[in-house]
Amino acid sequence: MQWMIRHKTRPTLPVNTDCLADRMKAVTAISLLQILGLTLCSTDSDDKVEIRAHHHHTEENVAIYGKATQSSLLHGGGAPYSHASNAIDGNTEATFHMGTCTHTDTQNNPWWRVDLLRRYRITSVSITNRKDCCAERINGAQIRIGDSLDNNGNSNPLCAVVGSIPAGWTQTFHCSSPMVGRLVNVFLPGYQKVLTLCEVQASAVPIPVCSGSCHNGR
Ligand SMILES: [Ca+2]
């Protein structure tokens, strides 16, 4: 029987466990690595175990690490203030002309999306609403989380629906249970709508990447 200990920055180290002493060393090493916060994963073979670095993360806003896009851009002179990335610039200033809010054109079913670039377990999403006007525009927006780009991601599972957010306020919407995905959409269904978001924050922890099933951390 052979145990394989892998680390993403180190070569694979075969450990011969043919005798009891070597087996005990391997078990001790695995236990120590688990204590250090590494993830133990099994491969398809019962004879191999993979150990991957996995830090025990606390929740944080992961949206700022992502890449944002939206269904349209306000036309005319306001366009430079309206880009999708303004909702993940880490700035909750809510006066539109400060240049840290998004703004679609007037259209049917506008949407905004952030690709988090990896999968996370997301517990809540916070939205900062525009302060200087038009606070009611956000009413009815749907927060959707998942991995599919079908319908631009707007058909992914629903986390929450925005009732209303007072002008300039940041309001947090908790999914009924944590949701896994790399895409977070804010979708505003309806005829001739405008979607403006001054900041979107997704509170989440990363999902460990394992080739097999993970026994510690998932
Ligand atoms: Ca912002």
Residues whose N, C-alpha, C, O or C-beta is under 5 A from the ligand:
A	BS01	CA	N86 A87 D89 N91 T92 E93 T100 C101 C198 E199
